């Protein structure tokens, strides 16, 4: 019986030692697992915060790019409006000058009609020919001046059209360069 008791005590001691070792390893395992879960939670939270911060920055970049593009479009439209307004004003001034010139011509014709100038037979023959030559030369000079002005205005119009096309081509942005990955 004593050997039987000794064997039982031995089995009990081994079982207690085994249970104690298992309990310690199990507690260490549970503590390590809790720490790993906490570390994973922290890491996932950090990743979410970074992603949200990058998202906010990217949204701000896109908004800034869109606002810049809209501002540039408005500036181009404003310049075009100013240009066309300037052309309209110039045209109105030309029309006004032409009407004033026509009025003056009409007034002069009415004066000539009401008070005729001396007949050419009374004037010296050389003076009318010289006056006609001077008048023709003055008209020719006016014609050349007007042709030069027309050429200059056409060149200016072509330059403005080219400038407007360049501005239209550069008015859009590519947004891919502003995005972070």
Buried (B, 14 or more C-beta within 10 A) or exposed (E): EEEEEEEEEEEEEEEEEEEEEEEEEEEEEEEEEEEEEEEEEEEEEEEEEEEEEEEEEBEEBBEEBEEEBEEBBEEBEEBBEEBEEEBEEEEEEEEEEEEEEEEEEEEEEEEEEEEEEEEEEEEEEEEEEEEEEEEEEEEEEEEEEEEEEEEEEEEEEEEBEEBBEEBEEEBEBEEEEBEEE
